[in-house]
Amino acid sequence: MFPLLKTGGLADVAGALPVALQQAGADVRVLLPGFAPVLADLEHALLVANVDSPWGSTSHLRFGRLRSSGLPAYVLDAPHYYQREGSPYEDAKRRSHADNHRRFALLGWVGAKLSHGLDKTWQPNIVHSHDWHAALTPAYAAFAGAAGAAGAAPVQVYTIHNLAYQGLFTRAQFVELGLPATAFAIQGLEFHDQMSFMKAGLFYADHLTTVSPSYAQEIQTPEQGCGLDGLLRERSACLTGILNGVDETVWDPAQDPAIVATYHAQRPQGKTRCKAALQARMGLAVQPNALLFGIVSRLTEQKGLQLVLSAVDDLLAWGGQLVVLGSGDPALEQAWRQLAIDHPGAVAVHVGYDEDLAHQVFAGTDVTLVPSRFEPCGLTQMYGLKYGSLPLVHRVGGLADTVEDCSLENLDSGRANGFVFHPFQVNALRRAIERAFALYKRSAQWRAVRAGAMRQPLGWEAAASQYMALYRSLLAK
C-alpha cells in the first residue's frame, strides 16, 4: 500500500481506492500483512484476536488507524512471516521465499475469518480481495460457510490486477493450507497440476472485476487469458471492467514537492524548468528542443521494452533523448545500462526505483513510453497525461481505454492525447515515434494537445462511484 510499501501499481490502487470509497460514503477497513512499514504506520492498535492458521502458526490481528492515510486497518502481526530482509516476495538475494504460499494464504484465511464475524464489533457487507495475494479469501469463506461458520456471509468481490501473475504453487503446498481435498480440482484451485491462488478468486468469488473495460474482454480470449480464459468466459456475466484512477493528492504537477517547478495546464512554463533539471540530473545534454522520451517501468518482457531497444537508434537519429527508470530482468537491466554507455548525453538509465525520480521523469519528459505487450490498466500513461508527458502506447488493455492517437480526425475533434501503435511490432512503434516527432515540430498544436491531456479527469472519483454502484447492486441481489 503506497506510501508504506510499493513494488508496483497494485500498491497505488490499494492506497487510493479505499480512500475514494470512504469519501463516496462507504465504511471501509483494509486488511494488510504486517510488513515493518505497515506496523510502524499503525496507530492506536488494539488486539482483535489471536488467529491460529491451518498449518499451525499463530498470528495476532490488530486494528487501528494508518497514520499516512487515516484509513481504519486490520494488520496481521506475524513477524515470522513478514519481518524479513528483501522485498515482500523475495529475500535479499532476490530468491522467492519458500513459504510464500503460507505467507499469503494467511491473508486470505484472516480475510475469510473477518467475513464470518472474527471482529465482534464490525461486520462487513462486502469483502473485496485484490490479485493473487488475497485470492484465497473467497475460497476460505466459501468452505467456512459450507461448514456453517458463525456470522453473516458478506458478498465476495475479487479484482484481477494482472492475470499473468497467478500465485502458482505445488500440489504438496496445497495440502498444507487447510482447504478440503475437493478444492484441488478443475472446478477449484487446480491449474495444470499446480495450485493457482488466482483461480481460487476467479472460481469462488461472487463477482469479479478487473482494472479496465478492454482488459475484461481481452482476458476472455486464448491470447490473453493465461490459460484461464475458459473459466472467465463461463463467468462473464459476473465480470466487470472498471478503469483505475490516479491519486491526485500524490500525482499533481501543480503541487508536487518532488519537482523543481510546479505547473498546470493553463500555466505550463514550469515544465521547461523540469525538463532542464531532469536532463542535468541524468547526465543528458541540456537541450530544450530535444524531444525527451521517458520510461518508468518494471524491466520485464511484458512491458515491451525489447521493441524500444530495437527502435532506439531511429529515436536518437531523429534527435531524441531517452531516460529510463526501472528494474527487473537482469538481462534487460544490462541491455539498458549498455545503451547508456554507448550513447552518453542521449540515453540515461537508473536501474532501481526512486519515487521522487519517477515524478521528475514524468514532469521533465515530453513523451512517456508504454509499449506493453499486454497491460491490464496501466497507471504510467495516466501519470504521463497528468504531467503533460504525452503517452506513446500499444493499443491494448487500459492503454487503449485512456490514450487517443494524434490522428488527423482526433486532432480535429480535440480527442487526441498521445500516440498509439498496433500491432505489437517494431515498425508500428517506429511509426508512432515518427508521429511524435512530427507533432513536436508543430509547437502550437503540441501545446494544445498537451493542455487537453493535462485537463482530463483521471482521479478515483469515477471508479469509486462505479464500485459503489456495483456493491449496491450485488447486495440488492
Sequence and secondary structure as in RCSB ss.txt:
>XXXX:A:sequence
MFPLLKTGGLADVAGALPVALQQAGADVRVLLPGFAPVLADLEHALLVANVDSPWGSTSHLRFGRLRSSGLPAYV
LDAPHYYQREGSPYEDAKRRSHADNHRRFALLGWVGAKLSHGLDKTWQPNIVHSHDWHAALTPAYAAFAGAAGAA
GAAPVQVYTIHNLAYQGLFTRAQFVELGLPATAFAIQGLEFHDQMSFMKAGLFYADHLTTVSPSYAQEIQTPEQG
CGLDGLLRERSACLTGILNGVDETVWDPAQDPAIVATYHAQRPQGKTRCKAALQARMGLAVQPNALLFGIVSRLT
EQKGLQLVLSAVDDLLAWGGQLVVLGSGDPALEQAWRQLAIDHPGAVAVHVGYDEDLAHQVFAGTDVTLVPSRFE
PCGLTQMYGLKYGSLPLVHRVGGLADTVEDCSLENLDSGRANGFVFHPFQVNALRRAIERAFALYKRSAQWRAVR
AGAMRQPLGWEAAASQYMALYRSLLAK
>XXXX:A:secstr
 TTT  SSHHHHHHHHHHHHHHHTT    EEEE  HHHHHHEEEEEEEEEEE TTS EEEEEEEEETTT  EEEE
EE HHHH  SS SSB TTS B TTHHHHHHHHHHHHHHHHTTSSTT   SEEEEETGGGTHHHHHHHHHHHTT S
S   EEEEEES TT   EE HHHHHTTT  GGGSSTTTTEETTEEEHHHHHHHH SEEEES HHHHHHTTSTTTS
TT HHHHHHTGGGEEE      TTTS TTS TTSSS   SS TTHHHHHHHHHHHHTT    TTS EEEEES BS
GGGTHHHHHHHHHHHHHTT EEEEEE B HHHHHHHHHHHHHSTTTEEEEES  HHHHHHHHHH SEEEE  S  
SS SHHHHHHHTT EEEEESSHHHHHH  B  HHHHHHT   BEEE SSSHHHHHHHHHHHHHHHHSHHHHHHHH
HHHHHS  SSHHHHHHHHHHHHHHHH 
